[in-house]
């Protein structure tokens, strides 16, 4: 799974360069990298472990790049790209 996740980051970085200082881009990068894990390894469902960090913070948006402190919200919000491809 890590290979699929990081491989997508390699592709993203080749197009966009670094995400340093760009919260929304980094947020999207993590959402889609977790999506790549699910696309490559459909039986693993590792993203289930992140979902509490998404559902426990309903007032945070997946579009702002703002992450609740101490959470994996950017990974948990992968439910959006995953859900759109089911």
Helices and strands as residue ranges (DSSP letters): H 2-16, H 23-40, G 46-50, H 51-55, H 73-76, H 79-83
